[in-house]
Amino acid sequence: MRIGELAGRAGTTTRTLRYYESRGLLRARRAENGYRTFDEDDLRLIEQIRTLRDFGFDLEETRPFVDCLRAGHPTGDACPASLAVYRRKLGELDALIGQLQTVRTAVGAQLARAEVEASAELPGGPEPRCELNREDEG
């Protein structure tokens, strides 16, 4: 198949495929007329790359998966290098989740404090002035 057909079937653009080719992730063969040609294995490579990119992997992190498929494995994650990338990515995600949980706890504490302060205001007293509310000026 030609590059346009591969792009259409993979749900991407020919520009993206040329970029993958320039990075060594996709290897085009050339027909006698000079056109790039691809096959079903190339489609599987692109689908693997797209899936990993959707998961948040950067392009270079997809390389072990592509190499694994090229080595003849039925899936790109059947090789030790691919498994190592999965493990590293899970570690990164766990760290991010930990950071988000810390921020969530801090925001929850701020909300609880603010709610206590707001409920302690005396009825009928002056409205508290918010420095960010420009309507109070004037």
N, C-alpha and C positions, 0 to 999 in steps of 0.2 A: 504494500500500500504506500501511497505517497504521503508526504508530510501533512497536507491538508486533511486527508482522510484520517490519519492518526490523531491529529489535533481534534477533529470532530468527534471521533469515537472516544477519546480520552477526556473530552470536556475541557480542553485547554486551547491555547493559541499556538500558531506556528512559531511565533516569536519566542514563546516559552520553550518550545521544543528545541529551537536553535540555541537558546541559552543553555539548556541542559546538555546539548551536544558540545557546546564550547567548554563546559565544565567537565566533560568526560563521562557524564552519567548516561548519555544516550549515544549510541554508535550507529550512524546511518551508513548504509551501503549505497553505492551509486549504480544506477542503471546505465545502460549504454548511452542513453541520451543525457546523462549527467544529473538526472533527478535523484533526490534522496529516496530511498526505499526502506520500508520498515515491515515488520511482521508481527504476529500475535505476541511473541515474546517481548517485543518492544512495548506493546500496549500494556502488558503485565508490569513492566518496569515503571511506566508512567503512572499506572494506577497505584503502585506501591508508593512511589514518591508523593503523589497527591494525598494519599491516605495519611502518610506520616506528616506531611506539611499541615494537613487539617488538624492533626494532634498537637501541633506546635513545634515540631522538629525543624531545625534549620536545614538548609539544603545539604550542607556537608554531612550532617548526621544521617542522611539517607544513603550515603555511599555504601556502607557495609551491607545494607539490605539489597541494593542493586547488585553489588558484587556477589552476594549469596545467590540471587536469582540467576545471574550469568553463569555461576558455577554449576547450574543444573538442579538446584534444590527447588522443590515445588512451591515453597514460600520463601520470602525474603528474610524471615526471622528464624530460619532453621540453623543459622551458623553462629558460632561463639561470638564473633564481633558484633553481630546484630543484637544478641542477648546482652552484651556489655553496654550497648547504646541504650537499650530499654532500661537496664538497671540504673545507669547514670541519669536518664531522664526522670525516672521515678524518684530518685533522690532529689533532683531539682524541684520537682512538683511538691514533694513532701516539705521541703524547705519553704517554698512559697505559701503552702497551706498554713504552715506554722506562723509565718509572718502575718498572714491575713487574720488568723485567729487572735494574734496579739493585738492587732489594730481593732478588730471587732470588740474585744474585751475592753479596750480603752474607750472606744466610742460608746459602748453600753454604759460604762461607768460615768462618762460625761453626761449622757442622757439622764441617768438616774439622779445625778447631782442637780442637773438643771430642773428636773421635774420637782424635786424637793424644794428648791429655792422658789420656783414659780408658784407652788402651792402654799408657800409660807407668806406670800405677799398679803398685805392687809386689804380687805375689800374696801373699795371707795377711795383708796389712796391713789397717788399719781401713778400713771403708767410708767413702767421703766423705760428709759430712753435707750434705744439701740443705736450705736454709733454708725451702723451700716444703713439705717433707715433715714434717708434724706428728707422725707416728708415731715419729720419732727422739727426741721430747721425752718425758721421763718416766723 
